[in-house]
Amino acid sequence: EIRLSLVGSEMCIRDRNSTGIDLLPLSRKGERFPIDDPYLQPKLEPRPVSDSLYLHAIFEGLAKIDSKGWKKLQELGLFSETLNVPENYSTIQLAINASLDFDTVLVSPGFYEANINYNGKNIVVTSTYLQDQDSSLIAQTIIDGDQDGSVAIFENNENGDAVLQGFTIQNGNGYFADPDGNGTFYTYGGGIYCQDSDPTLKDLVITNNSGDEGGGGGVFLYEASPTIIGCFITNNTTDDVGGGLYARFSNVSIINTKFIANEADLGSGCYLRNESIPTMTNVDFISNVAANSGGGILLKDNADAVLFNVKIVNNLAEGLGGGLYVNNADPNLDFALIALNTSSAGGGVYIRNNSDPIFKNLTVAYNSSGFDGGGVYLR
């Protein structure tokens, strides 16, 4: 609370109550920091009748400038720290707990039995691959979930500055959760569980994780829009949906990533549904196996994926859609290869129920089915 005396009268400003007035109280035209714009104009209107309310709005505008300045300094690394594991902290989680936004938790090669949670911290957790760019360090720096939950959890509105990079993520068996809040709990995301968060997952090998009775053996996303870059998602399993990745209401971006030899009942490589609109660029789905349908990818209920330069090769579905299964969704595929996939119907692609896909520069070749539609089946 701020009290000021002006011409014998007292004004009281309670800073917990926002004025709703957006001012930019610059002394003159132009700003250098935090916004470098020599033509930036002050904004001193609208001016309310109340002088105290106007002064309150000016203070709010100054606070916004100050906040942007501190954030910019943090982004420039002027206030960030590097927390070393195990040199300074014995575990990765202890380093995360001690960190502040924009810090880096740097993990030396080794085997770490851990289940880590970012707890809302927008930090970088990385192996020394970040420094050395030696890909062998990814295999040498292992976070092992010890079959005791998800290996890594993002569930507190982490953004793209929350980075997990340069590890092998293995041996997780999922997070017992109720992401949609309907009172039913299942196990999701053996390798990585991500809800209401948009982290960056980079240069990871996500392998040998499970998510039974829920889904997402490798990765689970709910109302999340992470960026997945340069990852291998391989040999993950679930008796439910999404051996490699399971997403609901999530607009994930996947780049330069491979889904290999994952297993599920439905959507063994990826299972995407409920208005999830992923974008995939330079992504491969190879040798994934579905006990039911969707050997490579399964898209359902407005999961209108945008796929560019994608290869869906040598996947198997015991049911429908060896390569790609589409149900009530409108995907857009450009420069895609769908080949050598197998299923009972729709060896390459199976499409049904109000689906309007767009296929451009698409090769569908050498797929096979036990009954109908070796290449494409339309129902």
C-alpha positions as CSV (number, residue, x, y, z in Angstrom):
1,E,0.0,0.0,0.0
2,I,1.4,3.4,-1.0
3,R,0.3,6.7,0.6
4,L,1.1,10.0,-1.0
5,S,0.3,13.6,0.1
6,L,-0.6,16.0,-2.7
7,V,-1.6,19.6,-1.9
8,G,-2.7,18.7,1.6
9,S,-4.8,15.7,0.6
10,E,-4.0,12.1,1.0
11,M,-4.2,9.5,-1.8
12,C,-4.1,5.7,-1.2
13,I,-3.0,3.3,-3.9
14,R,-3.6,-0.4,-3.2
15,D,-1.3,-2.2,-5.6
16,R,-3.2,-5.5,-5.3
17,N,-6.1,-4.0,-7.2
18,S,-5.4,-3.6,-11.0
19,T,-6.7,-0.4,-12.7
20,G,-7.2,-2.2,-16.0
21,I,-5.6,0.9,-17.7
22,D,-2.7,0.1,-20.0
23,L,-0.2,2.9,-19.9
24,L,3.4,3.2,-21.2
25,P,4.8,6.0,-19.0
26,L,8.0,7.0,-21.0
27,S,9.5,10.5,-20.5
28,R,9.8,10.9,-24.2
29,K,9.7,9.1,-27.5
30,G,12.0,6.1,-27.9
31,E,13.2,3.2,-25.8
32,R,16.5,1.3,-25.7
33,F,15.8,-1.3,-23.0
34,P,14.1,-3.7,-22.6
35,I,12.5,-2.8,-26.0
36,D,15.0,-1.4,-28.5
37,D,12.7,1.0,-30.5
38,P,13.8,4.6,-31.0
39,Y,10.2,5.5,-32.3
40,L,8.3,3.9,-29.4
41,Q,5.7,6.4,-28.3
42,P,4.7,7.0,-24.7
43,K,1.1,6.0,-23.9
44,L,-0.4,8.3,-21.2
45,E,-4.1,8.0,-22.1
46,P,-6.8,7.3,-21.3
47,R,-6.7,9.5,-18.2
48,P,-9.3,8.8,-15.6
49,V,-11.0,11.5,-13.6
50,S,-9.4,10.3,-10.4
51,D,-5.9,11.5,-9.9
52,S,-5.1,8.6,-7.6
53,L,-6.4,6.1,-10.1
54,Y,-4.2,7.7,-12.8
55,L,-1.1,7.6,-10.6
56,H,-1.9,4.0,-9.8
57,A,-2.0,3.2,-13.5
58,I,1.3,5.0,-14.1
59,F,2.9,2.9,-11.4
60,E,1.5,-0.2,-13.0
61,G,3.0,0.8,-16.3
62,L,6.4,1.4,-14.7
63,A,6.2,-2.0,-13.0
64,K,5.5,-3.7,-16.4
65,I,8.6,-2.0,-17.9
66,D,10.6,-3.1,-14.9
67,S,9.4,-6.7,-15.1
68,K,10.2,-6.9,-18.8
69,G,13.7,-5.5,-18.1
70,W,14.4,-8.1,-15.5
71,K,13.2,-10.9,-17.7
72,K,15.4,-9.7,-20.5
73,L,18.4,-9.7,-18.3
74,Q,17.6,-13.2,-17.2
75,E,17.3,-14.3,-20.8
76,L,20.7,-12.8,-21.5
77,G,22.1,-15.0,-18.8
78,L,23.2,-12.2,-16.6
79,F,21.5,-13.7,-13.5
80,S,21.4,-17.3,-14.4
81,E,23.5,-20.0,-12.7
82,T,24.8,-23.4,-13.6
83,L,24.1,-26.1,-11.1
84,N,26.4,-29.2,-11.5
85,V,25.3,-32.7,-10.8
86,P,26.8,-34.6,-9.0
87,E,29.7,-32.1,-8.3
88,N,27.5,-29.6,-6.4
89,Y,24.2,-31.5,-6.0
90,S,24.0,-35.3,-5.5
91,T,20.8,-35.7,-7.4
92,I,19.1,-34.0,-10.4
93,Q,16.0,-33.3,-8.4
94,L,18.0,-31.5,-5.6
95,A,19.5,-29.3,-8.3
96,I,16.1,-28.6,-9.8
97,N,14.7,-27.7,-6.4
98,A,17.6,-25.2,-5.9
99,S,17.3,-23.6,-9.3
100,L,15.6,-20.4,-10.5
101,D,14.1,-19.7,-13.9
102,F,16.7,-19.6,-16.7
103,D,19.3,-21.6,-14.7
104,T,21.0,-24.6,-16.1
105,V,21.2,-28.0,-14.4
106,L,24.3,-29.6,-16.0
107,V,24.5,-33.4,-15.4
108,S,27.8,-35.3,-15.9
109,P,27.7,-38.7,-17.6
110,G,26.5,-41.5,-15.3
111,F,23.5,-43.6,-14.3
112,Y,20.9,-41.6,-12.3
113,E,18.0,-43.5,-10.8
114,A,15.4,-40.8,-10.6
115,N,11.9,-39.5,-11.2
116,I,12.2,-35.8,-11.8
117,N,9.6,-33.0,-11.7
118,Y,10.3,-29.5,-13.0
119,N,7.8,-28.1,-10.5
120,G,7.1,-25.1,-12.6
121,K,10.8,-24.1,-13.1
122,N,11.6,-22.8,-16.6
123,I,15.2,-24.2,-16.6
124,V,17.5,-26.2,-18.8
125,V,18.3,-29.7,-17.5
126,T,20.9,-31.2,-19.8
127,S,23.8,-33.6,-20.1
128,T,27.2,-32.4,-21.1
129,Y,26.1,-33.0,-24.7
130,L,25.0,-29.4,-24.6
131,Q,28.6,-28.3,-24.3
132,D,30.5,-31.0,-26.2
133,Q,28.0,-32.0,-28.9
134,D,29.2,-35.6,-28.7
135,S,26.2,-37.8,-29.3
136,S,27.7,-40.7,-27.3
137,L,27.1,-38.6,-24.2
138,I,23.4,-39.1,-24.6
139,A,23.8,-42.9,-24.2
140,Q,26.2,-42.3,-21.3
141,T,23.9,-40.0,-19.3
142,I,20.9,-42.1,-18.2
143,I,17.9,-41.1,-16.1
144,D,16.3,-44.4,-15.0
145,G,12.8,-44.4,-13.6
146,D,13.3,-47.7,-11.7
147,Q,9.7,-48.7,-12.6
148,D,8.5,-46.1,-10.0
149,G,6.5,-43.6,-12.1
150,S,7.2,-41.3,-15.0
151,V,10.9,-40.5,-15.5
152,A,10.2,-36.8,-16.0
153,I,7.1,-34.8,-15.2
154,F,5.9,-31.4,-16.5
155,E,2.6,-30.3,-14.9
156,N,3.0,-26.8,-13.6
157,N,2.7,-24.5,-16.7
158,E,6.3,-24.8,-17.7
159,N,6.9,-23.1,-21.0
160,G,9.4,-23.5,-23.9
161,D,12.3,-22.3,-21.7
162,A,11.9,-25.5,-19.7
163,V,14.3,-27.8,-21.6
164,L,15.2,-31.4,-21.1
165,Q,18.1,-32.3,-23.4
166,G,20.7,-34.9,-24.0
167,F,19.7,-37.9,-21.9
168,T,18.5,-41.5,-22.2
169,I,15.1,-41.6,-20.5
170,Q,14.3,-45.2,-19.6
171,N,12.5,-47.7,-17.3
172,G,9.6,-45.5,-16.3
173,N,6.2,-47.0,-15.9
174,G,3.9,-44.0,-15.8
175,Y,2.2,-41.4,-13.6
176,F,-1.0,-42.4,-11.9
177,A,-3.2,-39.4,-12.8
178,D,-6.6,-38.0,-13.7
179,P,-5.7,-35.4,-16.3
180,D,-9.2,-34.6,-17.4
181,G,-10.6,-34.4,-13.9
182,N,-13.4,-36.9,-14.3
183,G,-12.6,-38.9,-11.2
184,T,-10.9,-41.8,-13.0
185,F,-7.2,-42.4,-12.5
186,Y,-5.0,-44.3,-15.0
187,T,-1.3,-44.6,-15.6
188,Y,0.2,-42.4,-18.3
189,G,3.5,-41.4,-19.8
190,G,6.2,-43.9,-18.7
191,G,9.0,-41.8,-20.0
192,I,7.6,-38.3,-19.9
193,Y,4.3,-37.0,-18.5
194,C,3.3,-33.5,-19.7
195,Q,0.1,-31.7,-18.7
196,D,-0.8,-28.0,-19.1
197,S,2.9,-27.3,-20.1
198,D,4.9,-26.6,-23.2
199,P,8.4,-27.7,-22.6
200,T,11.2,-28.4,-25.1
201,L,12.3,-32.0,-25.3
202,K,15.5,-32.2,-27.3
203,D,18.1,-34.8,-28.2
204,L,16.6,-37.5,-26.1
205,V,16.5,-41.3,-26.4
206,I,13.2,-42.3,-24.8
207,T,13.3,-46.0,-24.6
208,N,12.0,-49.1,-22.7
209,N,9.2,-47.2,-20.8
210,S,5.6,-48.4,-20.3
211,G,2.2,-46.9,-19.7
212,D,-0.2,-49.7,-19.1
213,E,-3.9,-49.1,-18.4
214,G,-3.7,-45.5,-19.6
215,G,-1.4,-45.0,-22.5
216,G,1.6,-43.2,-23.7
217,G,4.4,-45.7,-23.1
218,G,7.1,-43.1,-24.1
219,V,5.3,-39.7,-23.8
220,F,1.9,-38.6,-22.7
221,L,0.5,-35.1,-23.4
222,Y,-2.7,-33.5,-22.1
223,E,-3.5,-29.9,-23.0
224,A,0.2,-29.5,-23.7
225,S,2.1,-28.1,-26.6
226,P,5.7,-29.2,-26.3
227,T,8.4,-29.1,-28.9
228,I,10.1,-32.4,-29.6
229,I,13.3,-32.1,-31.5
230,G,15.9,-34.7,-32.6
231,C,14.6,-37.5,-30.4
232,F,14.6,-41.3,-30.7
233,I,11.4,-42.7,-29.2
234,T,11.9,-46.4,-29.3
235,N,10.9,-49.7,-27.7
236,N,8.2,-48.2,-25.5
237,T,5.0,-50.2,-24.7
238,T,1.5,-50.0,-23.5
239,D,-1.5,-52.4,-23.4
240,D,-3.6,-49.3,-24.2
241,V,-3.0,-46.5,-26.7
242,G,0.1,-44.7,-27.9
243,G,3.2,-46.8,-27.5
244,G,5.5,-44.0,-28.5
245,L,3.3,-41.0,-27.8
246,Y,-0.3,-40.4,-26.7
247,A,-1.8,-36.9,-27.0
248,R,-5.2,-35.3,-26.1
249,F,-6.1,-31.7,-26.7
250,S,-2.4,-31.0,-27.5
251,N,-0.7,-29.2,-30.3
252,V,2.7,-30.8,-30.2
253,S,5.5,-29.9,-32.7
254,I,7.7,-32.8,-33.6
255,I,10.9,-32.3,-35.7
256,N,13.7,-34.6,-36.8
257,T,12.4,-37.4,-34.6
258,K,12.1,-41.2,-35.0
259,F,9.5,-43.5,-33.6
260,I,10.9,-47.1,-33.8
261,A,9.6,-50.4,-32.6
262,N,7.0,-49.2,-30.1
263,E,4.0,-51.3,-29.2
264,A,0.4,-50.6,-28.2
265,D,-3.1,-51.8,-28.7
266,L,-4.0,-48.7,-30.8
267,G,-1.6,-46.2,-32.4
268,S,1.7,-47.9,-31.6
269,G,3.9,-45.0,-32.9
270,C,1.5,-42.1,-32.0
271,Y,-2.1,-42.0,-30.9
272,L,-3.5,-38.5,-31.3
273,R,-7.1,-37.5,-30.5
274,N,-9.5,-34.9,-29.1
275,E,-8.5,-31.9,-31.3
276,S,-4.8,-32.5,-31.0
277,I,-3.3,-30.8,-34.0
278,P,0.3,-31.8,-34.2
279,T,2.8,-30.7,-36.8
280,M,5.5,-33.1,-37.8
281,T,8.5,-32.3,-40.0
282,N,11.2,-34.9,-40.9
283,V,9.6,-37.6,-38.7
284,D,10.0,-41.4,-39.2
285,F,7.7,-44.2,-38.0
286,I,9.4,-47.5,-38.4
287,S,8.6,-51.0,-37.3
288,N,5.9,-50.1,-34.7
289,V,3.4,-52.8,-33.9
290,A,-0.3,-52.4,-32.9
291,A,-2.3,-55.3,-31.5
292,N,-5.4,-53.6,-32.9
293,S,-5.3,-50.6,-35.3
294,G,-2.9,-47.8,-36.3
295,G,0.5,-49.4,-36.6
296,G,2.4,-46.2,-37.3
297,I,-0.1,-43.3,-36.5
298,L,-3.7,-43.2,-35.3
299,L,-5.6,-39.9,-35.7
300,K,-9.1,-39.6,-34.1
301,D,-11.7,-37.0,-33.4
302,N,-10.4,-33.9,-35.1
303,A,-6.7,-34.7,-34.6
304,D,-5.9,-32.7,-37.8
305,A,-2.2,-33.4,-38.1
306,V,0.0,-31.5,-40.5
307,L,2.8,-33.8,-41.7
308,F,5.7,-32.8,-43.9
309,N,8.4,-35.1,-45.1
310,V,7.2,-38.0,-43.0
311,K,8.1,-41.7,-43.5
312,I,5.8,-44.4,-42.3
313,V,7.5,-47.7,-43.1
314,N,7.3,-51.3,-42.1
315,N,4.7,-50.9,-39.4
316,L,2.2,-53.6,-38.5
317,A,-1.4,-53.5,-37.2
318,E,-3.2,-56.7,-36.5
319,G,-6.5,-54.8,-37.2
320,L,-6.8,-51.8,-39.4
321,G,-4.4,-49.2,-40.8
322,G,-0.9,-50.7,-40.9
323,G,0.7,-47.3,-41.6
324,L,-1.9,-44.7,-40.9
325,Y,-5.4,-44.9,-39.4
326,V,-7.7,-41.9,-39.7
327,N,-11.1,-41.7,-37.9
328,N,-13.1,-38.4,-38.0
329,A,-10.0,-36.3,-38.7
330,D,-8.6,-34.2,-41.5
331,P,-4.8,-34.6,-41.7
332,N,-2.7,-32.9,-44.3
333,L,0.3,-34.9,-45.6
334,D,2.9,-33.4,-48.0
335,F,6.0,-35.3,-49.2
336,A,5.2,-38.4,-47.3
337,L,6.2,-42.1,-47.9
338,I,3.9,-44.9,-46.7
339,A,5.5,-48.2,-47.6
340,L,5.9,-51.8,-46.5
341,N,3.2,-51.6,-43.9
342,T,0.8,-54.5,-43.1
343,S,-2.7,-54.9,-41.6
344,S,-5.9,-56.9,-42.1
345,A,-7.4,-53.9,-44.0
346,G,-5.9,-50.7,-45.3
347,G,-2.3,-51.9,-45.3
348,G,-1.0,-48.4,-46.0
349,V,-3.9,-46.2,-45.0
350,Y,-7.3,-46.8,-43.4
351,I,-9.8,-43.8,-43.5
352,R,-13.3,-43.7,-42.1
353,N,-16.1,-41.5,-40.5
354,N,-16.2,-38.0,-41.9
355,S,-12.5,-37.7,-42.6
356,D,-11.3,-35.3,-45.3
357,P,-7.5,-35.9,-45.6
358,I,-5.3,-33.9,-48.0
359,F,-2.6,-35.9,-49.6
360,K,0.1,-34.1,-51.7
361,N,3.3,-35.6,-53.1
362,L,2.4,-38.9,-51.4
363,T,3.9,-42.3,-52.2
364,V,1.9,-45.3,-51.0
365,A,3.8,-48.5,-52.1
366,Y,4.4,-52.1,-51.2
367,N,1.9,-52.2,-48.4
368,S,-0.2,-55.3,-47.9
369,S,-3.5,-56.3,-46.2
370,G,-5.1,-59.7,-45.4
371,F,-8.5,-58.7,-46.8
372,D,-9.1,-55.3,-48.4
373,G,-7.2,-52.2,-49.4
374,G,-3.6,-53.1,-49.6
375,G,-2.7,-49.5,-50.2
376,V,-5.7,-47.4,-49.1
377,Y,-9.0,-48.4,-47.6
378,L,-11.9,-45.9,-47.5
379,R,-14.9,-46.6,-45.4
